[in-house]
């Protein structure tokens, strides 16, 4: 591995969304932070834990690599340019900023009173506008990987290089690497986080970021308590529908049940004494509807899962620097809730949800289930004479009408199966039925995730005569 501190931070900021990573810069704390915030002492604790983790990993038994002649073809990631222009107008740090820069504001209300107030609050479907806070950026805090080569026999231990790399640059918090779109992801990139390119990006490469805090392996996943309210409020402060997240978490603290009596579970991920992830899960009560309207049995044997083992993921937020632990977090959520399956519904912008939910950040780890074509039953005719025909009428759970949605799913087996990531750019010209069917086939591949799918069309999609929810119309159950 060849690493360098020559990183074009301005270029990367122009081409990628790096606000969750503090624009790859150090954050300069204000002088009055010590008086107005808590948790600053834990920043030093996080740094100490990382150093201890590095020393512990360094003491592990090393593996002798075969001679250079037997080394397989290298995976090369060249760094032509790196990180972007930081404008003062970009303002405050995103929800998923690094643990080192987390500064949690003090709570002016007692935890018990805050939980009671959250229960009384009614869910707000509109996006909550959070005022931008001034953020002062210091020097660039990133180094890049210019060359990487690993024997195929030991490529799963590639992350061990990161331990020594960060020891060489103790003043850097981020490691970045860029790869061409046509290069497949190698094992080292599985611990990195892919950055979203901006619409005006001109860099013909994919950017991956790794924070030194991700070297910590002491992630504790547990049921949430009242003491976690402040940390959860901070990590979800930019999430659309934050009031809904806090309201549902308050209901979990108050009675562990929703307003209609459905069990609720609030789970948090903690690292170095700070909350880095939160999930709110509700017991799934419409399993028969899902089974009849979607090809659910393509992924599970429905009869081998009891009704209480199905859950609905309503809220999930993970800090950007710990996104490589997202699947582990979901797997631990299933274990703690004693469930085997989780579902998540994606509604169109114009659809009114029966129970509001926030956008989960783990959607790429879930698989989308193909919908089934539905039979239009003549219920009144089947309920007529003779009475024996009444047995042919489906149950009410199948016949009931719900707002249309696309269904995503994950189970214990899928949490252990990695997806193949395809970064190649696929451009489809024309919104014909063939084009949409082709895109649908790619999107519904359960074990492949496409990062760059583009549809080019002169006409508006969908046409006025088609149903609403354009992104979902091809994935909804139809009659």
Secondary structure, DSSP 8 states (H G I E B T S, - for coil): -EEES---HHHHHHHB--GGGGGGEEEE--TTHHHHEE-HHHHHHHHHHHHHHHHHHHTS-------GGG---------S--B----GGG-S--TT--GGG--EE--SS-HHHHHHHHHHS----S---------EEEEE-EEEEEE----GGGGGGTTHHHHHHHHH-TT--EEEEEEETTS---GGGGGSEE--B-TT----EEEEEEEGGGG----EEEE--GGGHHHHHHHTTTSTTHHHHHHHHHHHHHHSB-TTS-BEEEEEEEETTEEEEEEEEEE---HHHHHHHB-GGGTS-GGGS-GGGEEEEEEEEE-GGGGGGHHHHHHHHHHHHT-SEEEEEEE-TT---SS-----TTGGGSEE--B-------HHHHTSSSGGGGGGS--HHHH-----EEEEEEETTGGGS--EEE---EEEES--HHHHHHHHHHHT-TTEEES-EEEE-SS-SS-TTS-S-GGGGGGS---
